[in-house]
């Protein structure tokens, strides 16, 4: 696992030095969870490790690929990549100071995992994820 530590200033924003581990999780909204599960299992060459009625998750090649019903709780309409971070609140402060807007504040989704989403100035959704 490679982590990147940003302890610098970008466009006048003082970075706190919180580290990121890169994009390790991508969630895809799907209209038919059962059919999508079969397609992604064939694509990834493995069955899902999490298989529920509202979420299907695959852990393959150091990546987590999740399937969620389109428009579900997250209101997703396109895939969202989640950057794994060491301190989600510090990273939220950094990206909002740089011009991002909080879409979904940090919250626990189970097992101590915290997630949040922000939008960049062009409306692209960026996910943040911290495992405690």
MIROMI-356179 format. One record per atom (N, C-alpha, C): residue in one letter; x, y, z. Coordinates in steps of 0.001 Angstrom, whole numbers, plus 500000, padded with zeros to 6 digits. Last residue first. Example, Ala and Ser with C-alpha at 12.3 -4.5 7.8 and 13.67 -1.06 7.14 Angstrom:
BEGIN
s512850497750507080;s513670498940507140;s512900500030507870;a513190494310507800;a512300495500507800;a513200496700507800;
***
This chain:
BEGIN
x488287503231510321;x488828503526511660;x489650502385512153;x488631504223507044;x488405503078507924;x489054503388509262;x487152506646505068;x488133506402506130;x487716505173506904;x486688508145501955;x486407506979502794;x487521506830503805;x485065510264499650;x486134510101500633;x485728508966501551;x484276510905496217;x484024510235497483;x485269510191498349;x483018513445494186;x484230512780494674;x483913512172496029;x481213514394491378;x481134513884492740;x482408513099493059;x481330517420489553;x481743516026489652;x481715515593491116;x480813520139489391;x479709519257489745;x480063517782489794;x482923521801489057;x482197521431487854;x481045520468488123;x484120522069491584;x483448523229490993;x482656522929489715;x483133518875493046;x484134519850492630;x483404521016491962;x481383517775495886;x481372518044494458;x482464519067494169;x481816515000498131;x481875516425497816;x481710516557496315;x480873512618500602;x481063513001499213;x481073514518499116;x482049510145502932;x481510511477502643;x481665511697501146;x482233507585505421;x482237508028504039;x481646509428503957;x483804505388507685;x483218506693507457;x483301507030505974;x483458502379509386;x483833503010508108;x483070504317507958;x482616500952511557;x483559502040511780;x484019502739510520;x480674499202510715;x482011498680510933;x483054499766511164;x478845501651508911;x478962500340509523;x480403499906509663;x479012504147507986;x478171503231507206;x478280501798507717;x479043507295509458;x479426505897509622;x478467505021508825;x479814510245507555;x478949509457508419;x479393508005508403;x480448513470506352;x481012512213506854;x480020511538507792;x477831514767504167;x478830514864505237;x479321513488505680;x477534515122500830;x477105514183501873;x478162514239502972;x478573517415499640;x477305516855499147;x476693515973500231;x480439520259500094;x480018518997500717;x478654518607500166;x482336521488497433;x481121521652498233;x480730520292498801;x485656522868496911;x484660521799496806;x483468522125497712;x487596524841497404;x486506525133496483;x485480524041496287;x489483524537499365;x489989524692497997;x488873524929496981;x487965524066501557;x488725525326501531;x489246525609500128;x487151521490500856;x486161522569500840;x486847523931500853;x489554520093501128;x488945520200499800;x487866521274499750;x490145520448503913;x491088520836502857;x490397521048501523;x487908519365505201;x488269520772505419;x489186521267504305;x488105516711504321;x486932517513503977;x487232519000504134;x490514516027505586;x490471516085504124;x489249516867503649;x489707516123508259;x490779517007507792;x490748517140506275;x487750514099508220;x487368515473508563;x488430516459508096;x489246511783507543;x488199512274506644;x487812513716506950;x492299510733507525;x491514511617508389;x490463512319507534;x493290509039505575;x493580508715506971;x492747509540507942;x491288507846502795;x492048508869503500;x492273508454504948;x490535506780499580;x490744506353500960;x491690507346501622;x488191508029497413;x489584508150497816;x489674507735499275;x485891506513495365;x486164506896496750;x487659506862497016;x483965507381492586;x485242506839493068;x485489507384494467;x480827506587491465;x481574507480492353;x482819506748492827;x478826506450488457;x479790505868489395;x480497506938490224;x475657508227488645;x476848507790487908;x477827507211488923;x473704508782490376;x473271508607488996;x474435508207488099;x472764508426493771;x473767508276492716;x473126508112491348;x471623508808496230;x471143509610495114;x472082509537493922;x472223507228498371;x473219508215497996;x472741509114496863;x470034505488498456;x470240506445499536;x471210507558499141;x469656505213494865;x469420504770496237;x469675505856497265;x470088505647492189;x469381506681492924;x469126506328494375;x470226502207491600;x470325503568491050;x469477504536491847;x471533500157494139;x470378500483493303;x470444501943492870;x475034499557493775;x473928500078494571;x472749500358493646;x477975497749494007;x476787497987493187;x475663498429494111;x481507498267494249;x480191498123494856;x479092498450493875;x484644497044494433;x483653497488493461;x482286497213494067;x487725497640495692;x486379497264496090;x485425497880495073;x490962496267495019;x489909497234494731;x488599496714495311;x492916494310495015;x493070495466495910;x492089496587495625;x491668492381493290;x492883493110492898;x493057494406493699;x488420492662494602;x489274492030493607;x490460492947493321;x485548492369496124;x486913492739496490;x487861491966495593;x482280493597495592;x483346492700495133;x484692493239495609;x478958493828496830;x480339494301496803;x481331493221496432;x475760495125496699;x476585493975496311;x478006494497496182;x472848496153498389;x474264496391498108;x474944495082497748;x470295495433498983;x470513496847498672;x471980497174498395;x470310492744499475;x469231493253498627;x469417494726498257;x473752491571499232;x472501491875499904;x471469492428498937;x476678490368499490;x475582490136498556;x474255490338499276;x480083490620499391;x478896491144500075;x477752491044499086;x481667489391497574;x481926489079498982;x480781489582499861;x480635487934494442;x480679489048495391;x480990488562496807;x482986485804492626;x481659486115493171;x481765487305494132;x485076486679489823;x484915486259491218;x483498486579491672;x485659487989487471;x486099486609487635;x485986486091489052;x484814490459486690;x485869490399487698;x486384488989487952;x482827489833484766;x483910490766484461;x485089490572485401;x481137488130486231;x481809487633485018;x482999488521484668;x480337489900488220;x481007488651488601;x481755488074487402;x479050491830486661;x480291492194487349;x481045490951487823;x476836490289485755;x477750490927484804;x479090491228485470;x475591489572488180;x476088488535487272;x477113489107486287;x474909492100489175;x475777491220489953;x476383490143489054;x473073493002487286;x474386493646487368;x475376492771488126;x470908491346487943;x471558491221486635;x472949491824486660;x470375492275490590;x470642490859490317;x471359490667488990;x469890495077490283;x471003494580491094;x471362493136490768;x469190497140487903;x468790495777488240;x469967495117488955;x470371499614487704;x468907499560487699;x468389498182488104;x473070500888489724;x472545499946488731;x471022499898488826;x475920502839490398;x474467502704490505;x473971501786489391;x478938501778491794;x478205501930490545;x476705501830490813;x481772502879493523;x480393502424493612;x479677502765492319;x485018501961494198;x484167502611493213;x482774502007493338;x487954502257496061;x486544501874496083;x485800502663495015;x490415503296495948;x490343501856496166;x488911501342496091;x492495505796495100;x491137505321494854;x491149503805494967;x494790506594497809;x494376506418496434;x492939505958496331;x495339507234500335;x495839505938499902;x495441505650498469;x496431510311501728;x495472509541500951;x496136508248500518;x496899512146504809;x497355511320503699;x496195510639502992;x497167515509505797;x496423514254505858;x496788513435504630;x498395517956505761;x499266516790505763;x498503515488505897;x496891520189505491;x497179519744506848;x498133518559506888;x497602522894503327;x497270521481503463;x497723520988504831;x496301525950502802;x497286525278503629;x496854523838503852;x495875527420499749;x495222526551500726;x496303525821501499;x497077528817497715;x496820529510498964;x496127528678500020;x497385526858495728;x496486527993495507;x496102528672496820;x498625524749498083;x498138524771496718;x497131525898496595;x501309523795500074;x500286524806499845;x499917524802498381;x501790520656501788;x502200521744500928;x501083522765500824;x501849517774502292;x502121518805503289;x502658520012502538;x500462514871501608;x500491516209501040;x500675517215502166;x501556511725501191;x501373512724502224;x501530514096501600;x500273508744500079;x500832510006499637;x500548511016500719;x501028505303500354;x500280506472500782;x501017507709500321;x500651502109499044;x501390503353498953;x500507504473499438;x500842498841500000;x500000500000500000;x500893501230500000;
***
